Amino acid sequence: MRWSEFAEKELIDVGGGERIGNVGQADLLIDPQTGEIRSLLLPVGSSWFGKKQGTREINWGHIKKIGPEMVIVETGSGLYHR
């Protein structure tokens, strides 16, 4: 799957059925040794000037399903603020 296709998808928490964000807003944390994606870093909140107030980290292993329009995530302990 190309990044352009993946970036259009919504992130949905399977536990609460809530929208977490959009993949296109996320930064990727990549393992420099293997090149594998470790996690997605999503911005949380914004100030009047568009600066991020923090990030949420979603471990790649907590992604349960990638569908045509959304990505299903089981957050549990895999989602936390930085």
PyMOL Python script that loads the backbone (N, CA, C, O; Angstrom):
from pymol import cmd

cmd.read_pdbstr("""\
ATOM      1  N   MET A   1       0.838  -1.167   0.000  1.00  0.00           N
ATOM      2  CA  MET A   1       0.000   0.000   0.000  1.00  0.00           C
ATOM      3  C   MET A   1       0.893   1.244   0.000  1.00  0.00           C
ATOM      4  O   MET A   1       1.879   1.308   0.734  1.00  0.00           O
ATOM      5  N   ARG A   2       0.549   2.198  -0.804  1.00  0.00           N
ATOM      6  CA  ARG A   2       1.292   3.453  -0.870  1.00  0.00           C
ATOM      7  C   ARG A   2       0.897   4.369   0.290  1.00  0.00           C
ATOM      8  O   ARG A   2      -0.219   4.296   0.803  1.00  0.00           O
ATOM      9  N   TRP A   3       1.841   5.237   0.695  1.00  0.00           N
ATOM     10  CA  TRP A   3       1.569   6.168   1.792  1.00  0.00           C
ATOM     11  C   TRP A   3       0.375   7.055   1.449  1.00  0.00           C
ATOM     12  O   TRP A   3      -0.428   7.355   2.332  1.00  0.00           O
ATOM     13  N   SER A   4       0.237   7.477   0.211  1.00  0.00           N
ATOM     14  CA  SER A   4      -0.871   8.356  -0.179  1.00  0.00           C
ATOM     15  C   SER A   4      -2.227   7.696   0.074  1.00  0.00           C
ATOM     16  O   SER A   4      -3.187   8.378   0.432  1.00  0.00           O
ATOM     17  N   GLU A   5      -2.315   6.388  -0.107  1.00  0.00           N
ATOM     18  CA  GLU A   5      -3.548   5.654   0.171  1.00  0.00           C
ATOM     19  C   GLU A   5      -3.770   5.517   1.678  1.00  0.00           C
ATOM     20  O   GLU A   5      -4.880   5.711   2.172  1.00  0.00           O
ATOM     21  N   PHE A   6      -2.707   5.184   2.395  1.00  0.00           N
ATOM     22  CA  PHE A   6      -2.776   4.977   3.843  1.00  0.00           C
ATOM     23  C   PHE A   6      -3.099   6.286   4.568  1.00  0.00           C
ATOM     24  O   PHE A   6      -3.850   6.283   5.543  1.00  0.00           O
ATOM     25  N   ALA A   7      -2.542   7.392   4.103  1.00  0.00           N
ATOM     26  CA  ALA A   7      -2.700   8.690   4.765  1.00  0.00           C
ATOM     27  C   ALA A   7      -4.134   9.195   4.757  1.00  0.00           C
ATOM     28  O   ALA A   7      -4.491  10.025   5.593  1.00  0.00           O
ATOM     29  N   GLU A   8      -4.956   8.725   3.847  1.00  0.00           N
ATOM     30  CA  GLU A   8      -6.347   9.178   3.753  1.00  0.00           C
ATOM     31  C   GLU A   8      -7.269   8.507   4.774  1.00  0.00           C
ATOM     32  O   GLU A   8      -8.417   8.925   4.921  1.00  0.00           O
ATOM     33  N   LYS A   9      -6.808   7.503   5.464  1.00  0.00           N
ATOM     34  CA  LYS A   9      -7.665   6.703   6.340  1.00  0.00           C
ATOM     35  C   LYS A   9      -7.832   7.329   7.731  1.00  0.00           C
ATOM     36  O   LYS A   9      -6.944   8.009   8.244  1.00  0.00           O
ATOM     37  N   GLU A  10      -9.002   7.070   8.315  1.00  0.00           N
ATOM     38  CA  GLU A  10      -9.311   7.501   9.680  1.00  0.00           C
ATOM     39  C   GLU A  10      -8.826   6.439  10.651  1.00  0.00           C
ATOM     40  O   GLU A  10      -8.900   5.246  10.357  1.00  0.00           O
ATOM     41  N   LEU A  11      -8.324   6.869  11.821  1.00  0.00           N
ATOM     42  CA  LEU A  11      -7.938   5.947  12.882  1.00  0.00           C
ATOM     43  C   LEU A  11      -9.107   5.839  13.860  1.00  0.00           C
ATOM     44  O   LEU A  11      -9.574   6.850  14.386  1.00  0.00           O
ATOM     45  N   ILE A  12      -9.577   4.621  14.104  1.00  0.00           N
ATOM     46  CA  ILE A  12     -10.720   4.373  14.979  1.00  0.00           C
ATOM     47  C   ILE A  12     -10.301   3.450  16.112  1.00  0.00           C
ATOM     48  O   ILE A  12      -9.692   2.405  15.881  1.00  0.00           O
ATOM     49  N   ASP A  13     -10.633   3.844  17.345  1.00  0.00           N
ATOM     50  CA  ASP A  13     -10.366   3.021  18.532  1.00  0.00           C
ATOM     51  C   ASP A  13     -11.479   1.987  18.648  1.00  0.00           C
ATOM     52  O   ASP A  13     -12.648   2.342  18.801  1.00  0.00           O
ATOM     53  N   VAL A  14     -11.117   0.715  18.575  1.00  0.00           N
ATOM     54  CA  VAL A  14     -12.100  -0.367  18.615  1.00  0.00           C
ATOM     55  C   VAL A  14     -12.790  -0.453  19.984  1.00  0.00           C
ATOM     56  O   VAL A  14     -13.954  -0.845  20.064  1.00  0.00           O
ATOM     57  N   GLY A  15     -12.086  -0.092  21.049  1.00  0.00           N
ATOM     58  CA  GLY A  15     -12.665  -0.168  22.388  1.00  0.00           C
ATOM     59  C   GLY A  15     -13.788   0.823  22.601  1.00  0.00           C
ATOM     60  O   GLY A  15     -14.857   0.453  23.088  1.00  0.00           O
ATOM     61  N   GLY A  16     -13.567   2.065  22.249  1.00  0.00           N
ATOM     62  CA  GLY A  16     -14.559   3.108  22.472  1.00  0.00           C
ATOM     63  C   GLY A  16     -15.331   3.494  21.226  1.00  0.00           C
ATOM     64  O   GLY A  16     -16.295   4.255  21.307  1.00  0.00           O
ATOM     65  N   GLY A  17     -14.923   2.982  20.080  1.00  0.00           N
ATOM     66  CA  GLY A  17     -15.576   3.332  18.826  1.00  0.00           C
ATOM     67  C   GLY A  17     -15.388   4.794  18.457  1.00  0.00           C
ATOM     68  O   GLY A  17     -16.186   5.352  17.705  1.00  0.00           O
ATOM     69  N   GLU A  18     -14.339   5.421  18.980  1.00  0.00           N
ATOM     70  CA  GLU A  18     -14.100   6.835  18.747  1.00  0.00           C
ATOM     71  C   GLU A  18     -13.066   7.053  17.651  1.00  0.00           C
ATOM     72  O   GLU A  18     -12.182   6.228  17.420  1.00  0.00           O
ATOM     73  N   ARG A  19     -13.208   8.182  16.993  1.00  0.00           N
ATOM     74  CA  ARG A  19     -12.218   8.603  16.002  1.00  0.00           C
ATOM     75  C   ARG A  19     -11.008   9.144  16.758  1.00  0.00           C
ATOM     76  O   ARG A  19     -11.142  10.031  17.601  1.00  0.00           O
ATOM     77  N   ILE A  20      -9.833   8.611  16.455  1.00  0.00           N
ATOM     78  CA  ILE A  20      -8.596   9.065  17.085  1.00  0.00           C
ATOM     79  C   ILE A  20      -7.976  10.189  16.272  1.00  0.00           C
ATOM     80  O   ILE A  20      -7.419  11.135  16.830  1.00  0.00           O
ATOM     81  N   GLY A  21      -8.073  10.086  14.970  1.00  0.00           N
ATOM     82  CA  GLY A  21      -7.475  11.088  14.096  1.00  0.00           C
ATOM     83  C   GLY A  21      -7.353  10.557  12.684  1.00  0.00           C
ATOM     84  O   GLY A  21      -7.959   9.547  12.328  1.00  0.00           O
ATOM     85  N   ASN A  22      -6.574  11.239  11.901  1.00  0.00           N
ATOM     86  CA  ASN A  22      -6.358  10.874  10.515  1.00  0.00           C
ATOM     87  C   ASN A  22      -4.897  10.462  10.356  1.00  0.00           C
ATOM     88  O   ASN A  22      -4.004  11.131  10.874  1.00  0.00           O
ATOM     89  N   VAL A  23      -4.655   9.380   9.653  1.00  0.00           N
ATOM     90  CA  VAL A  23      -3.289   8.887   9.468  1.00  0.00           C
ATOM     91  C   VAL A  23      -2.400   9.952   8.829  1.00  0.00           C
ATOM     92  O   VAL A  23      -1.215  10.036   9.148  1.00  0.00           O
ATOM     93  N   GLY A  24      -2.950  10.757   7.941  1.00  0.00           N
ATOM     94  CA  GLY A  24      -2.177  11.788   7.267  1.00  0.00           C
ATOM     95  C   GLY A  24      -1.627  12.860   8.193  1.00  0.00           C
ATOM     96  O   GLY A  24      -0.686  13.566   7.830  1.00  0.00           O
ATOM     97  N   GLN A  25      -2.201  12.991   9.390  1.00  0.00           N
ATOM     98  CA  GLN A  25      -1.723  13.971  10.369  1.00  0.00           C
ATOM     99  C   GLN A  25      -0.560  13.422  11.195  1.00  0.00           C
ATOM    100  O   GLN A  25       0.098  14.174  11.914  1.00  0.00           O
ATOM    101  N   ALA A  26      -0.309  12.138  11.099  1.00  0.00           N
ATOM    102  CA  ALA A  26       0.669  11.470  11.961  1.00  0.00           C
ATOM    103  C   ALA A  26       2.092  11.575  11.419  1.00  0.00           C
ATOM    104  O   ALA A  26       2.325  11.653  10.212  1.00  0.00           O
ATOM    105  N   ASP A  27       3.021  11.575  12.353  1.00  0.00           N
ATOM    106  CA  ASP A  27       4.426  11.372  12.027  1.00  0.00           C
ATOM    107  C   ASP A  27       4.713   9.894  12.269  1.00  0.00           C
ATOM    108  O   ASP A  27       4.027   9.246  13.059  1.00  0.00           O
ATOM    109  N   LEU A  28       5.716   9.370  11.598  1.00  0.00           N
ATOM    110  CA  LEU A  28       6.073   7.967  11.780  1.00  0.00           C
ATOM    111  C   LEU A  28       7.344   7.859  12.612  1.00  0.00           C
ATOM    112  O   LEU A  28       8.289   8.626  12.429  1.00  0.00           O
ATOM    113  N   LEU A  29       7.352   6.900  13.523  1.00  0.00           N
ATOM    114  CA  LEU A  29       8.554   6.563  14.270  1.00  0.00           C
ATOM    115  C   LEU A  29       9.076   5.277  13.643  1.00  0.00           C
ATOM    116  O   LEU A  29       8.438   4.229  13.743  1.00  0.00           O
ATOM    117  N   ILE A  30      10.238   5.357  12.998  1.00  0.00           N
ATOM    118  CA  ILE A  30      10.774   4.236  12.220  1.00  0.00           C
ATOM    119  C   ILE A  30      12.033   3.694  12.874  1.00  0.00           C
ATOM    120  O   ILE A  30      12.894   4.454  13.319  1.00  0.00           O
ATOM    121  N   ASP A  31      12.132   2.366  12.927  1.00  0.00           N
ATOM    122  CA  ASP A  31      13.321   1.709  13.466  1.00  0.00           C
ATOM    123  C   ASP A  31      14.465   1.918  12.471  1.00  0.00           C
ATOM    124  O   ASP A  31      14.368   1.476  11.326  1.00  0.00           O
ATOM    125  N   PRO A  32      15.545   2.585  12.888  1.00  0.00           N
ATOM    126  CA  PRO A  32      16.633   2.862  11.944  1.00  0.00           C
ATOM    127  C   PRO A  32      17.387   1.614  11.485  1.00  0.00           C
ATOM    128  O   PRO A  32      18.004   1.623  10.420  1.00  0.00           O
ATOM    129  N   GLN A  33      17.343   0.556  12.266  1.00  0.00           N
ATOM    130  CA  GLN A  33      18.047  -0.677  11.903  1.00  0.00           C
ATOM    131  C   GLN A  33      17.296  -1.482  10.842  1.00  0.00           C
ATOM    132  O   GLN A  33      17.896  -1.991   9.896  1.00  0.00           O
ATOM    133  N   THR A  34      15.957  -1.591  11.013  1.00  0.00           N
ATOM    134  CA  THR A  34      15.173  -2.454  10.128  1.00  0.00           C
ATOM    135  C   THR A  34      14.358  -1.698   9.087  1.00  0.00           C
ATOM    136  O   THR A  34      13.960  -2.267   8.070  1.00  0.00           O
ATOM    137  N   GLY A  35      14.108  -0.408   9.343  1.00  0.00           N
ATOM    138  CA  GLY A  35      13.260   0.369   8.442  1.00  0.00           C
ATOM    139  C   GLY A  35      11.782   0.144   8.681  1.00  0.00           C
ATOM    140  O   GLY A  35      10.951   0.673   7.944  1.00  0.00           O
ATOM    141  N   GLU A  36      11.436  -0.640   9.709  1.00  0.00           N
ATOM    142  CA  GLU A  36      10.033  -0.912  10.018  1.00  0.00           C
ATOM    143  C   GLU A  36       9.419   0.241  10.803  1.00  0.00           C
ATOM    144  O   GLU A  36      10.106   0.934  11.552  1.00  0.00           O
ATOM    145  N   ILE A  37       8.113   0.434  10.620  1.00  0.00           N
ATOM    146  CA  ILE A  37       7.397   1.459  11.375  1.00  0.00           C
ATOM    147  C   ILE A  37       7.182   0.937  12.787  1.00  0.00           C
ATOM    148  O   ILE A  37       6.636  -0.151  12.971  1.00  0.00           O
ATOM    149  N   ARG A  38       7.610   1.709  13.792  1.00  0.00           N
ATOM    150  CA  ARG A  38       7.399   1.341  15.200  1.00  0.00           C
ATOM    151  C   ARG A  38       6.054   1.850  15.693  1.00  0.00           C
ATOM    152  O   ARG A  38       5.308   1.127  16.355  1.00  0.00           O
ATOM    153  N   SER A  39       5.747   3.119  15.360  1.00  0.00           N
ATOM    154  CA  SER A  39       4.500   3.706  15.843  1.00  0.00           C
ATOM    155  C   SER A  39       4.122   4.931  15.034  1.00  0.00           C
ATOM    156  O   SER A  39       4.916   5.471  14.263  1.00  0.00           O
ATOM    157  N   LEU A  40       2.870   5.354  15.238  1.00  0.00           N
ATOM    158  CA  LEU A  40       2.351   6.583  14.649  1.00  0.00           C
ATOM    159  C   LEU A  40       2.303   7.623  15.756  1.00  0.00           C
ATOM    160  O   LEU A  40       1.878   7.317  16.870  1.00  0.00           O
ATOM    161  N   LEU A  41       2.727   8.839  15.473  1.00  0.00           N
ATOM    162  CA  LEU A  41       2.686   9.924  16.440  1.00  0.00           C
ATOM    163  C   LEU A  41       1.670  10.947  15.947  1.00  0.00           C
ATOM    164  O   LEU A  41       1.892  11.623  14.943  1.00  0.00           O
ATOM    165  N   LEU A  42       0.543  11.052  16.672  1.00  0.00           N
ATOM    166  CA  LEU A  42      -0.535  11.951  16.283  1.00  0.00           C
ATOM    167  C   LEU A  42      -0.499  13.226  17.104  1.00  0.00           C
ATOM    168  O   LEU A  42      -0.292  13.168  18.316  1.00  0.00           O
ATOM    169  N   PRO A  43      -0.695  14.381  16.473  1.00  0.00           N
ATOM    170  CA  PRO A  43      -0.737  15.631  17.234  1.00  0.00           C
ATOM    171  C   PRO A  43      -1.999  15.686  18.089  1.00  0.00           C
ATOM    172  O   PRO A  43      -3.064  15.216  17.689  1.00  0.00           O
ATOM    173  N   VAL A  44      -1.852  16.274  19.280  1.00  0.00           N
ATOM    174  CA  VAL A  44      -2.980  16.438  20.190  1.00  0.00           C
ATOM    175  C   VAL A  44      -3.173  17.929  20.421  1.00  0.00           C
ATOM    176  O   VAL A  44      -2.252  18.620  20.856  1.00  0.00           O
ATOM    177  N   GLY A  45      -4.371  18.421  20.130  1.00  0.00           N
ATOM    178  CA  GLY A  45      -4.668  19.828  20.353  1.00  0.00           C
ATOM    179  C   GLY A  45      -3.797  20.741  19.513  1.00  0.00           C
ATOM    180  O   GLY A  45      -2.835  20.303  18.881  1.00  0.00           O
ATOM    181  N   SER A  46      -4.148  22.006  19.517  1.00  0.00           N
ATOM    182  CA  SER A  46      -3.325  23.001  18.844  1.00  0.00           C
ATOM    183  C   SER A  46      -3.591  24.357  19.466  1.00  0.00           C
ATOM    184  O   SER A  46      -4.680  24.615  19.978  1.00  0.00           O
ATOM    185  N   SER A  47      -2.623  25.191  19.420  1.00  0.00           N
ATOM    186  CA  SER A  47      -2.773  26.541  19.943  1.00  0.00           C
ATOM    187  C   SER A  47      -3.349  27.438  18.848  1.00  0.00           C
ATOM    188  O   SER A  47      -3.642  26.966  17.749  1.00  0.00           O
ATOM    189  N   TRP A  48      -3.507  28.686  19.134  1.00  0.00           N
ATOM    190  CA  TRP A  48      -4.012  29.636  18.150  1.00  0.00           C
ATOM    191  C   TRP A  48      -3.079  29.763  16.958  1.00  0.00           C
ATOM    192  O   TRP A  48      -3.509  30.110  15.858  1.00  0.00           O
ATOM    193  N   PHE A  49      -1.811  29.483  17.177  1.00  0.00           N
ATOM    194  CA  PHE A  49      -0.827  29.654  16.111  1.00  0.00           C
ATOM    195  C   PHE A  49      -0.505  28.348  15.404  1.00  0.00           C
ATOM    196  O   PHE A  49       0.456  28.289  14.637  1.00  0.00           O
ATOM    197  N   GLY A  50      -1.292  27.290  15.645  1.00  0.00           N
ATOM    198  CA  GLY A  50      -1.130  26.027  14.953  1.00  0.00           C
ATOM    199  C   GLY A  50      -0.050  25.120  15.493  1.00  0.00           C
ATOM    200  O   GLY A  50       0.277  24.113  14.865  1.00  0.00           O
ATOM    201  N   LYS A  51       0.522  25.454  16.660  1.00  0.00           N
ATOM    202  CA  LYS A  51       1.560  24.601  17.230  1.00  0.00           C
ATOM    203  C   LYS A  51       0.925  23.427  17.959  1.00  0.00           C
ATOM    204  O   LYS A  51      -0.113  23.570  18.604  1.00  0.00           O
ATOM    205  N   LYS A  52       1.555  22.272  17.850  1.00  0.00           N
ATOM    206  CA  LYS A  52       1.082  21.087  18.562  1.00  0.00           C
ATOM    207  C   LYS A  52       1.308  21.261  20.058  1.00  0.00           C
ATOM    208  O   LYS A  52       2.322  21.815  20.482  1.00  0.00           O
ATOM    209  N   GLN A  53       0.352  20.782  20.855  1.00  0.00           N
ATOM    210  CA  GLN A  53       0.497  20.839  22.305  1.00  0.00           C
ATOM    211  C   GLN A  53       0.993  19.515  22.862  1.00  0.00           C
ATOM    212  O   GLN A  53       1.257  19.416  24.060  1.00  0.00           O
ATOM    213  N   GLY A  54       1.122  18.523  22.044  1.00  0.00           N
ATOM    214  CA  GLY A  54       1.605  17.218  22.464  1.00  0.00           C
ATOM    215  C   GLY A  54       1.326  16.197  21.370  1.00  0.00           C
ATOM    216  O   GLY A  54       0.798  16.537  20.312  1.00  0.00           O
ATOM    217  N   THR A  55       1.681  14.957  21.629  1.00  0.00           N
ATOM    218  CA  THR A  55       1.416  13.893  20.664  1.00  0.00           C
ATOM    219  C   THR A  55       0.903  12.656  21.384  1.00  0.00           C
ATOM    220  O   THR A  55       1.166  12.450  22.569  1.00  0.00           O
ATOM    221  N   ARG A  56       0.177  11.849  20.652  1.00  0.00           N
ATOM    222  CA  ARG A  56      -0.232  10.519  21.103  1.00  0.00           C
ATOM    223  C   ARG A  56       0.568   9.523  20.287  1.00  0.00           C
ATOM    224  O   ARG A  56       0.723   9.684  19.076  1.00  0.00           O
ATOM    225  N   GLU A  57       1.070   8.507  20.941  1.00  0.00           N
ATOM    226  CA  GLU A  57       1.826   7.478  20.233  1.00  0.00           C
ATOM    227  C   GLU A  57       0.994   6.214  20.163  1.00  0.00           C
ATOM    228  O   GLU A  57       0.519   5.710  21.180  1.00  0.00           O
ATOM    229  N   ILE A  58       0.823   5.708  18.952  1.00  0.00           N
ATOM    230  CA  ILE A  58       0.098   4.454  18.724  1.00  0.00           C
ATOM    231  C   ILE A  58       1.098   3.432  18.218  1.00  0.00           C
ATOM    232  O   ILE A  58       1.631   3.564  17.116  1.00  0.00           O
ATOM    233  N   ASN A  59       1.347   2.422  19.019  1.00  0.00           N
ATOM    234  CA  ASN A  59       2.272   1.354  18.662  1.00  0.00           C
ATOM    235  C   ASN A  59       1.740   0.631  17.426  1.00  0.00           C
ATOM    236  O   ASN A  59       0.552   0.322  17.343  1.00  0.00           O
ATOM    237  N   TRP A  60       2.615   0.368  16.482  1.00  0.00           N
ATOM    238  CA  TRP A  60       2.203  -0.295  15.230  1.00  0.00           C
ATOM    239  C   TRP A  60       1.540  -1.642  15.505  1.00  0.00           C
ATOM    240  O   TRP A  60       0.634  -2.041  14.773  1.00  0.00           O
ATOM    241  N   GLY A  61       1.970  -2.339  16.537  1.00  0.00           N
ATOM    242  CA  GLY A  61       1.393  -3.633  16.878  1.00  0.00           C
ATOM    243  C   GLY A  61      -0.044  -3.553  17.361  1.00  0.00           C
ATOM    244  O   GLY A  61      -0.722  -4.578  17.436  1.00  0.00           O
ATOM    245  N   HIS A  62      -0.525  -2.363  17.689  1.00  0.00           N
ATOM    246  CA  HIS A  62      -1.894  -2.193  18.174  1.00  0.00           C
ATOM    247  C   HIS A  62      -2.874  -1.918  17.040  1.00  0.00           C
ATOM    248  O   HIS A  62      -4.074  -1.781  17.274  1.00  0.00           O
ATOM    249  N   ILE A  63      -2.367  -1.838  15.816  1.00  0.00           N
ATOM    250  CA  ILE A  63      -3.246  -1.719  14.657  1.00  0.00           C
ATOM    251  C   ILE A  63      -3.771  -3.115  14.355  1.00  0.00           C
ATOM    252  O   ILE A  63      -3.000  -4.036  14.086  1.00  0.00           O
ATOM    253  N   LYS A  64      -5.095  -3.262  14.404  1.00  0.00           N
ATOM    254  CA  LYS A  64      -5.709  -4.574  14.236  1.00  0.00           C
ATOM    255  C   LYS A  64      -6.174  -4.843  12.807  1.00  0.00           C
ATOM    256  O   LYS A  64      -6.140  -5.984  12.346  1.00  0.00           O
ATOM    257  N   LYS A  65      -6.609  -3.795  12.105  1.00  0.00           N
ATOM    258  CA  LYS A  65      -7.138  -4.012  10.755  1.00  0.00           C
ATOM    259  C   LYS A  65      -7.016  -2.724   9.950  1.00  0.00           C
ATOM    260  O   LYS A  65      -7.323  -1.642  10.452  1.00  0.00           O
ATOM    261  N   ILE A  66      -6.575  -2.837   8.718  1.00  0.00           N
ATOM    262  CA  ILE A  66      -6.540  -1.705   7.803  1.00  0.00           C
ATOM    263  C   ILE A  66      -7.577  -1.978   6.728  1.00  0.00           C
ATOM    264  O   ILE A  66      -7.422  -2.882   5.906  1.00  0.00           O
ATOM    265  N   GLY A  67      -8.639  -1.180   6.748  1.00  0.00           N
ATOM    266  CA  GLY A  67      -9.723  -1.350   5.795  1.00  0.00           C
ATOM    267  C   GLY A  67      -9.656  -0.327   4.681  1.00  0.00           C
ATOM    268  O   GLY A  67      -8.707   0.452   4.610  1.00  0.00           O
ATOM    269  N   PRO A  68     -10.660  -0.321   3.805  1.00  0.00           N
ATOM    270  CA  PRO A  68     -10.640   0.602   2.675  1.00  0.00           C
ATOM    271  C   PRO A  68     -10.775   2.075   3.078  1.00  0.00           C
ATOM    272  O   PRO A  68     -10.306   2.953   2.354  1.00  0.00           O
ATOM    273  N   GLU A  69     -11.417   2.362   4.237  1.00  0.00           N
ATOM    274  CA  GLU A  69     -11.621   3.748   4.655  1.00  0.00           C
ATOM    275  C   GLU A  69     -11.066   4.065   6.033  1.00  0.00           C
ATOM    276  O   GLU A  69     -10.900   5.236   6.376  1.00  0.00           O
ATOM    277  N   MET A  70     -10.777   3.043   6.830  1.00  0.00           N
ATOM    278  CA  MET A  70     -10.335   3.302   8.196  1.00  0.00           C
ATOM    279  C   MET A  70      -9.324   2.278   8.677  1.00  0.00           C
ATOM    280  O   MET A  70      -9.163   1.203   8.099  1.00  0.00           O
ATOM    281  N   VAL A  71      -8.645   2.654   9.764  1.00  0.00           N
ATOM    282  CA  VAL A  71      -7.684   1.785  10.426  1.00  0.00           C
ATOM    283  C   VAL A  71      -8.226   1.533  11.833  1.00  0.00           C
ATOM    284  O   VAL A  71      -8.460   2.474  12.591  1.00  0.00           O
ATOM    285  N   ILE A  72      -8.421   0.268  12.174  1.00  0.00           N
ATOM    286  CA  ILE A  72      -8.952  -0.100  13.481  1.00  0.00           C
ATOM    287  C   ILE A  72      -7.774  -0.326  14.424  1.00  0.00           C
ATOM    288  O   ILE A  72      -6.866  -1.105  14.134  1.00  0.00           O
ATOM    289  N   VAL A  73      -7.809   0.375  15.566  1.00  0.00           N
ATOM    290  CA  VAL A  73      -6.731   0.336  16.544  1.00  0.00           C
ATOM    291  C   VAL A  73      -7.283  -0.100  17.891  1.00  0.00           C
ATOM    292  O   VAL A  73      -8.332   0.380  18.322  1.00  0.00           O
ATOM    293  N   GLU A  74      -6.580  -1.009  18.556  1.00  0.00           N
ATOM    294  CA  GLU A  74      -6.918  -1.382  19.928  1.00  0.00           C
ATOM    295  C   GLU A  74      -5.934  -0.637  20.823  1.00  0.00           C
ATOM    296  O   GLU A  74      -4.801  -1.077  21.022  1.00  0.00           O
ATOM    297  N   THR A  75      -6.383   0.502  21.362  1.00  0.00           N
ATOM    298  CA  THR A  75      -5.460   1.371  22.080  1.00  0.00           C
ATOM    299  C   THR A  75      -4.968   0.772  23.375  1.00  0.00           C
ATOM    300  O   THR A  75      -3.757   0.696  23.582  1.00  0.00           O
ATOM    301  N   GLY A  76      -5.844   0.348  24.247  1.00  0.00           N
ATOM    302  CA  GLY A  76      -5.418  -0.222  25.522  1.00  0.00           C
ATOM    303  C   GLY A  76      -4.268   0.564  26.114  1.00  0.00           C
ATOM    304  O   GLY A  76      -4.410   1.758  26.381  1.00  0.00           O
ATOM    305  N   SER A  77      -3.131  -0.081  26.327  1.00  0.00           N
ATOM    306  CA  SER A  77      -1.951   0.601  26.866  1.00  0.00           C
ATOM    307  C   SER A  77      -1.053   1.132  25.756  1.00  0.00           C
ATOM    308  O   SER A  77       0.008   1.688  26.039  1.00  0.00           O
ATOM    309  N   GLY A  78      -1.464   0.970  24.485  1.00  0.00           N
ATOM    310  CA  GLY A  78      -0.607   1.376  23.377  1.00  0.00           C
ATOM    311  C   GLY A  78      -0.744   2.822  22.974  1.00  0.00           C
ATOM    312  O   GLY A  78      -0.040   3.278  22.073  1.00  0.00           O
ATOM    313  N   LEU A  79      -1.642   3.565  23.623  1.00  0.00           N
ATOM    314  CA  LEU A  79      -1.864   4.956  23.259  1.00  0.00           C
ATOM    315  C   LEU A  79      -1.534   5.816  24.454  1.00  0.00           C
ATOM    316  O   LEU A  79      -2.160   5.685  25.505  1.00  0.00           O
ATOM    317  N   TYR A  80      -0.566   6.688  24.310  1.00  0.00           N
ATOM    318  CA  TYR A  80      -0.236   7.569  25.417  1.00  0.00           C
ATOM    319  C   TYR A  80       0.256   8.908  24.902  1.00  0.00           C
ATOM    320  O   TYR A  80       0.659   9.048  23.747  1.00  0.00           O
ATOM    321  N   HIS A  81       0.212   9.873  25.781  1.00  0.00           N
ATOM    322  CA  HIS A  81       0.624  11.234  25.430  1.00  0.00           C
ATOM    323  C   HIS A  81       2.107  11.405  25.671  1.00  0.00           C
ATOM    324  O   HIS A  81       2.664  10.827  26.604  1.00  0.00           O
ATOM    325  N   ARG A  82       2.737  12.188  24.840  1.00  0.00           N
ATOM    326  CA  ARG A  82       4.160  12.527  24.998  1.00  0.00           C
ATOM    327  C   ARG A  82       4.274  13.959  25.450  1.00  0.00           C
ATOM    328  O   ARG A  82       5.382  14.458  25.647  1.00  0.00           O
TER     329      ARG A  82
END
""", "prot")
cmd.dss("prot")
cmd.show_as("cartoon", "prot")
cmd.util.cbc("prot")
cmd.orient("prot")
